[in-house]
Amino acid sequence: MIPQDRRGPEPLKEILGRLLVDRGWGARQSRWRLESAWRDVAGPELSDKTVVGRVARGVLEIYVQDAVTRHQLSFLKDKLLADLVLRPGTEAIRDLKFRLGS
């Protein structure tokens, strides 16, 4: 009989999953996916004037370089949000908040 603590070879996906978490690569990849999704949705003109902030309670903060761009984004908010949540890794986002700053 084999002791319970010796279960045999560990599946590779479990080893890789732990490695990703231990090294912080999962968070980096998630952040990269979010920034990439924002660039795709906002387009080059708007994404060049913005920086993706943090996500808290489903609200994604976007930092905007000037008031004019912030005003423009406020008119596009519903469409940007609808397009954004269709991208992988962004399903939990429920709202966008635009802030002046860098």
VOBA-941514 format. One record per residue (C-alpha): x, y, z; residue number from 0. Coordinates in nm, 4 decimals, decimal comma. Layout:
N
- east / north / up / nr
- X / Y / Z / NUM;
...
REM end
This chain:
102
- east / north / up / nr
- 0,0000 / 0,0000 / 0,0000 / 0;
- 0,1292 / 0,3505 / -0,0915 / 1;
- 0,1311 / 0,6091 / 0,1913 / 2;
- -0,1220 / 0,8915 / 0,1432 / 3;
- 0,1457 / 1,1613 / 0,1437 / 4;
- 0,3038 / 1,0105 / -0,1699 / 5;
- 0,0528 / 1,0708 / -0,4457 / 6;
- 0,2855 / 1,0173 / -0,7374 / 7;
- 0,4011 / 1,2697 / -0,9953 / 8;
- 0,2502 / 1,6136 / -0,9687 / 9;
- 0,0739 / 1,7433 / -1,2825 / 10;
- 0,2812 / 1,9983 / -1,4738 / 11;
- -0,0051 / 2,2516 / -1,4842 / 12;
- -0,0087 / 2,2607 / -1,1024 / 13;
- 0,3665 / 2,3148 / -1,0864 / 14;
- 0,3502 / 2,5914 / -1,3487 / 15;
- 0,0526 / 2,7525 / -1,1759 / 16;
- 0,2423 / 2,7742 / -0,8466 / 17;
- 0,5498 / 2,9071 / -1,0246 / 18;
- 0,3488 / 3,1840 / -1,1924 / 19;
- 0,1978 / 3,2898 / -0,8609 / 20;
- 0,5261 / 3,2667 / -0,6674 / 21;
- 0,7139 / 3,4803 / -0,9197 / 22;
- 0,4331 / 3,7347 / -0,9653 / 23;
- 0,4105 / 3,6594 / -1,3356 / 24;
- 0,0356 / 3,6075 / -1,3202 / 25;
- -0,0222 / 3,9617 / -1,1965 / 26;
- 0,2155 / 4,1025 / -1,4583 / 27;
- 0,0435 / 3,9139 / -1,7356 / 28;
- -0,2956 / 4,0270 / -1,6101 / 29;
- -0,1757 / 4,3887 / -1,6034 / 30;
- -0,0289 / 4,3581 / -1,9528 / 31;
- -0,3611 / 4,2153 / -2,0807 / 32;
- -0,5536 / 4,5046 / -1,9242 / 33;
- -0,3225 / 4,7696 / -2,0722 / 34;
- -0,3329 / 4,6012 / -2,4120 / 35;
- -0,7127 / 4,5833 / -2,4037 / 36;
- -0,7322 / 4,9543 / -2,3155 / 37;
- -0,4999 / 5,0475 / -2,6036 / 38;
- -0,7114 / 4,8460 / -2,8461 / 39;
- -1,0397 / 4,9926 / -2,7243 / 40;
- -0,9277 / 5,3543 / -2,6866 / 41;
- -0,7282 / 5,3647 / -3,0074 / 42;
- -0,3875 / 5,5244 / -3,0589 / 43;
- -0,4959 / 5,8874 / -3,0230 / 44;
- -0,6645 / 5,8445 / -2,6839 / 45;
- -0,4387 / 5,5740 / -2,5442 / 46;
- -0,1348 / 5,7963 / -2,6031 / 47;
- -0,2930 / 6,0528 / -2,3699 / 48;
- -0,3892 / 5,8069 / -2,0965 / 49;
- -0,2371 / 5,5651 / -1,8461 / 50;
- -0,4174 / 5,2643 / -1,7044 / 51;
- -0,4457 / 5,2863 / -1,3269 / 52;
- -0,5703 / 5,0297 / -1,0809 / 53;
- -0,8878 / 4,8268 / -1,0637 / 54;
- -1,0768 / 4,8517 / -0,7364 / 55;
- -1,4192 / 4,6964 / -0,6802 / 56;
- -1,4692 / 4,6612 / -1,0528 / 57;
- -1,3809 / 5,0233 / -1,1326 / 58;
- -1,0866 / 5,0809 / -1,3655 / 59;
- -0,9091 / 5,4122 / -1,3157 / 60;
- -0,7700 / 5,5780 / -1,6261 / 61;
- -0,5314 / 5,8700 / -1,5757 / 62;
- -0,5686 / 6,1388 / -1,8396 / 63;
- -0,3122 / 6,4031 / -1,9336 / 64;
- -0,5546 / 6,6953 / -1,9824 / 65;
- -0,9104 / 6,8104 / -1,9171 / 66;
- -1,0047 / 6,8136 / -2,2850 / 67;
- -0,9201 / 6,4446 / -2,3238 / 68;
- -1,1005 / 6,3660 / -1,9985 / 69;
- -1,4098 / 6,5421 / -2,1304 / 70;
- -1,3861 / 6,3538 / -2,4599 / 71;
- -1,3537 / 6,0207 / -2,2754 / 72;
- -1,6590 / 6,0976 / -2,0627 / 73;
- -1,8712 / 6,1113 / -2,3795 / 74;
- -1,7247 / 5,7810 / -2,5013 / 75;
- -1,7385 / 5,6061 / -2,1629 / 76;
- -2,0335 / 5,3737 / -2,2309 / 77;
- -1,8940 / 5,2517 / -2,5619 / 78;
- -1,5408 / 5,2143 / -2,4250 / 79;
- -1,6684 / 5,0131 / -2,1287 / 80;
- -1,8870 / 4,7904 / -2,3475 / 81;
- -1,5953 / 4,7191 / -2,5805 / 82;
- -1,3486 / 4,6711 / -2,2967 / 83;
- -1,5413 / 4,4013 / -2,1102 / 84;
- -1,5474 / 4,1887 / -2,4258 / 85;
- -1,1674 / 4,1513 / -2,4049 / 86;
- -1,0098 / 3,8583 / -2,2184 / 87;
- -0,9147 / 3,9411 / -1,8611 / 88;
- -1,1412 / 4,2449 / -1,8317 / 89;
- -1,4743 / 4,0781 / -1,7530 / 90;
- -1,4755 / 4,1989 / -1,3909 / 91;
- -1,4663 / 4,5677 / -1,4887 / 92;
- -1,8031 / 4,7334 / -1,4289 / 93;
- -1,7124 / 5,1012 / -1,4588 / 94;
- -1,4459 / 5,3453 / -1,5746 / 95;
- -1,3236 / 5,6472 / -1,3797 / 96;
- -1,1199 / 5,9141 / -1,5551 / 97;
- -0,8765 / 6,1169 / -1,3443 / 98;
- -0,6423 / 6,3989 / -1,4323 / 99;
- -0,2818 / 6,3065 / -1,3746 / 100;
- -0,0112 / 6,0830 / -1,5042 / 101;
REM end
